[in-house]
Amino acid sequence: MGTSPGLATLLLTEAISEDLKKMLYATFLDASKAFDVVWHDSMLHKLYHWTKGDRLANSLEGVVPKHELAGQMGRELINKVHGITGTGLHGYNGINPKIGLQIWNIYIKPRVIYGLENIKLSNGDRKRLNQYHKRWLKQMLQLPERTADEGVYIIAGEIPIEAEIDRKILTQLMQIFRGEDIEKDIAERQLAVKDSTSNSWFIYAGKILEKYDLSKIHDLLRTPIAKGVWKKQLTESIINFWKRDILEKAKEIKPVFVKHECPRWHLC
């Protein structure tokens, strides 16, 4: 009761990651519409997203033609982009690249990564998200497909989209540690009994802390950091990590010359 959708998803993620080799059945109730006229399209929309069109989505057959539902969900992001820009994000053939980048960061990127802080992404998932991000950047900046990744990031003043997911994960982690809810009890339990090979989201978050050379997860659990201080520390660590990584790799690419770093890296 009173749990946000994101934290509710996290609780389900932890239940799935227990690796008990038992069938897990989950039931969802939209309490806000339980005593009102049900908006079936919205509920089917959510179900399709949760199941990624596999397993439970088979139950939609006979209710909505499967190809129609899949097509609707597949077109959602593209329609969002063109609905906002009208001309689409096509470099100098469409909207101004600078405005296109702002639209991407404000309106489109949040939809692409919405809710991903609550699940454990594989390396393959992260790679596909980064590829999708780079493809959009090249299109907005009207760069050739063969342009080196580092060159794209430097010109756009961007860092990989997975960095934003990491930031959201660690922000939520600290939010849990500062609270006194069931989520913190679960965190204490998981960190006490799980090892580094576990599929637990909290072990996953701990590895991300190590990636950015931040405090150990057990230390943060005992002594949570204030929201403002943590936000500043987190932003600086993530930006500096990726800036070093991008600039070091750029030095190995002969056509790329880095005279000045992009000021946008200080604004992410």
N, C-alpha and C positions, 0 to 999 in steps of 0.2 A: 504494500500500500504506500503510495506516495513516491515510489521509485521512478526516476526518469527513464525514458525509453532506452537511452544509452547504457545506463547501469543495469537495467533489466536484461539487455542483450549480453552484457558482460557476465552476469550470473549464469545465463544459459550457456555461454561459451565455456565457462569453468566446469559446468556439469558435463558437457560433451568431452572436455579434455581429460576427464578422470581416467579414461582408458580402462574401464571395467569390463569391456567386451560384452556389454549388455545392450539390448535395444532401449533407446530413449524415446519416449513419446512426449511431445510438447503441445500444449493447448493454449491458444491465444484468444483473449477476449477484449474486444474494443469497448471498454466500459462507457465511453462517452456516447456510444451509439446503441448501447444495450437496450435503452428505453426510448429509442427514437427511430425514425425511418432509416434503415440501413442503406448506406451508399455502397452497393455491391462492387461497382467498378474500383473504388478505392481499396476495398478489402482484397479483391483479386490482384490488384496492383501490388500490394504489400506482400501477399503470399508468393507471387512470382519472384519478387526481389529476394525474399528470404531463402527461397529454395533454388535460386539460380536456374529455374526452368527445368530442373531434373526431378528426381524422386517425387515429392509431393505434388508437383505441378501436373502430374498425370491425372490427379483428381479433378482438374479443371475441365477435362474432356467431357463433352456433353453439356457443359455450362457455357463455355465460351470456346469457339474454335481455337485450337492451340496456335495455329499459324498467325491468326489475327492478334492474339495476346502477345506473342513473341515479337511480332512486327511492331506493335505499339510501344513496347518497352525498348526495343532496339532503336527506335526513332526518337525517343524522348530527349536524349542529350543533344542530338543534331538540331531538333526543333527548338530547343532552348537557345542554342547559339544563334540561329538565324532569326528567332523571335526577338532577341535582344538587339541584334545588329542590323537586321534587314538585309544587308548585302553579304553578311557572313564575314569571317575573319580570313581574308585572302590577301594579306600584304597590301601592296600599293594598288592592286586591282580591286580592293574592297575598302574596308575601313582603315583609318590611320593606324599603323602598327603600334604606336604608343598608346592610343586609346584601346586598341585591341588587347594589349597586355593588361591594362587596367580592368577591362571587362572580364578577361579570363580569371584574374586573381580575385575579383570581387563577387562575380556571379556564377562562373562556370566551375572553377576548381573546387569550391565548397561542395557542389553537388557530386562531383566525381569521387571525392574522398569521404563523403558523408557516412558516418558509422564505422569506417574502417579502423578506427582506434579501438574498437571493442572486440576485434578478432585477431587471430594470429596469422599474419600474412607470410606465405612462403617466399623464398627468394625469387621463384618464378613469377609470383604475383607482383612483387615489387618491380621486377624487370619489365613486365608488361605495362605497368602503370607509368614507369619512366619513359618507355618507348612511345606511349600514347601522348605524354606530355611533350616530348621532343618533337613529335610529328606536328603538333599544333603550333609550337613555337616556330618551327621552320616555315610553316604555312603562313603564319602571321607576319613573319619577317621576310618572306619571299626568298628563302635560302634554298639552295639545292639539297636534294635528299642526301647526298654524300657528304654534306658538311659535317665536320667533326663535332661530336657532342660538346666538347669543352668550348669550342668556338660559339656554338649556339647559346650556351649558358652565359658566356661572357658578353656577347652582343646584347642579349636580352636582359642581362642583370638578374638572372633567375638561378635557382638551385634546384636539384631534382625534386620531383613532387613527393618522393618518399620522405624527404626531410620534414615536410609539413605533417605527414602522418605520424612520424616520430614525435614531433612537438605535441601533437594532440594526445598521443598515448601517454607521454610523460606528464602533461598537464592534468590529465584525468587521474593518473597514478597519485599525484600529490594531492589532488582533491579528495581522493579516497583516504589517504593517510591523515589528512587534517580533520576528517569527519569522525563520528562515533557511531556509525551505522553498521548494518550487517556486512556491508562490503569490506569494511576494515577488519572485521572478525574473520572473514574469509581470507583476506590478504595475510593476516597473521598465521592462520592455519596453513595456507599453501606454502608460505615461505619457510615454515617450520618443518614441514614433512616432505617437500618436493626437492629434487636435486636438479642439476643443470640439464638433464636429459628429459625433463618433464615437458608436457605440452601446455602447462599452465600459462595463462596470460601474464601472471605476475613474474614468472621466471623469464618470459619473453621480454617484459618491460625492463627487468634487471639487466638483460644483455644489451638493451638499447642504452641504458645508463652507462655501461662500460664502454660502449662504442664511442660516446661523446666525452669520455673521461670525466664523468660526473660522480657524485658521491655514491657509495654503495647503497643498494636498496634497503638493507637491514638498518643502516644508519638513518636513512630518511624515514623509515617506519617508526623508529624510536623518537626521532626529533624532526618532525615535519618543518618545512621552510614556508615562511609567509608567502602569500600569493604574489605580491608585487616583486619581491626579491627573487622568487623562483622563476617568474616570467622573464625577468631581465637576464638571469643567469642562464636559463635554458636557451633563450634567443641568441645570446652571444656565443654559447658553446656550439650550437648547431650551425650558425652562419660561419663561424671561424673554421669549423671542421670541413665543411663543404667548399669554402673558399680556398683553403689550402689544397684540398684534393683536386679541385678543378684547375687551379693555377699550376700545380706541379705536373699534371698530365698535359696541360697546354704547352709546357716547355718542350715536351717530346715531339710535338707536331710542328714541323718546320714552317708551314705557311702561316702559323699563328704567332703574332707578336703582341705581347701584353705590355703596354706602356703605363696605363693607368687602370686600376680596378674600377668596376662599375659602381657608382654611388648607390645604386639600388640595393646592393648587398647590405648596406647599413640601414635599410628601411624595411626589410622583409619582416 
